[in-house]
């Protein structure tokens, strides 16, 4: 796993920061949603931030993939003869950032859905009691 991270290149570090941001926002949202007793716009915005930063991970992953393919294409263009294995190996490495970005987004989307559902149930229950 660490080897894949290193192979992904420089774009993996912002993606890691986004992944950690999603985790922190999810944990923070989970703790705050449990105490919600009325609709709270700030809390809703915090919950929505989880999926927002997850979506940005896809954008950065795609950008990393495009940059990787661009550099691979440049190397292929200057090489006199290159095997298909080397070409596909370069493309495989270029796709690592996109895969990681999509995984971060998938986790953030599930976390957002769970948080949003919990928030709505919590507020509905508090409103019904109050």
Secondary structure, 3 states (H helix, E strand, C coil): CHHHHHHCCCHHHHHHHHHHHHHHHHHHHHHHHCCCCCCCHHHHHHHHHHHHHHHHHHHHHHHHHHHHHHHHHHHHHHCCCCCHHHHHHHHHHHCHHHHHHHHHHHHHHHHHHHHHHHHHHHHHHHHHHC
